Amino acid sequence: TQLLEQSPQFLSIQEGENLTVYCNSSSVFSSLQWYRQEPGEGPVLLVTVVTGGEVKKLKRLTFQFGDARKDSSLHITAAQPGDTGLYLCAGEADRGSTLGRLYFGRGTQLTVWP
Amino acid sequence: KAGVTQTPRYLIKTRGQQVTLSCSPISGHRSVSWYQQTPGQGLQFLFEYFSETQRNKGNFPGRFSGRQFSNSRSEMNVSTLELGDSALYLCASSTAAGRIYEQYFGPGTRLTVT
């Protein structure tokens, strides 16, 4: 059973389109990270959100942490082929019980066609 | 600052053999986590070491073991390899200090068991 559920699992879109990826859980997280992974490489940290309701922007990428700190979304505006990759969300649970542990979703594989 | 390095990058082994993978964390990072990544299961947590002590452990059989040295470098060992152990093994390091726990990944070791 995955603690974090990501949707959709696969997304194939044309360049210029907008998209949103979701990361949901029934658990509360003290922080949540988003990573992007390209084939044959390790995941690269994109952003960390900490406060419920927090919104962070990274160029065309907008990340939001849910008010209850149980879910998050990643919105990409005007997607480009360079955005292609596996997007992973990871949550840090309550430190008292699982110090030093991130829980990962299965990821969303995004393909942007020129 | 140099990133996380993993050696070797690629490895081919035969069923029944054992293998040792190495990870050098970012300078100053005291926490090292190991993950197994396969297309079907996503990122599966193996274990986490902090200051030479295993602090967290995932649900993997005892054939998977690890250790951390005083310089924070870590090794992971898999004994009696099975075909299902073929995967990308990722190492991630963290300062594990402060309020937020962020991990920085290495490029991974691609293990193929034949």
Interface residues (C-beta under 8 A of the other chain):
Chain A: Q2 S30 S31 Q33 Y35 G40 E41 G42 P43 V44 L45 T48 V50 L88 A90 E92 R95 T98 L99 G100 R101 L102 Y103 F104 G105 R106 G107
Chain B: V4 S31 S33 Y35 Q41 G42 L43 F45 E48 F50 R55 N56 L90 A92 S94 A96 R99 I100 Y101 E102 Q103 Y104 F105 G106 P107 G108 R110
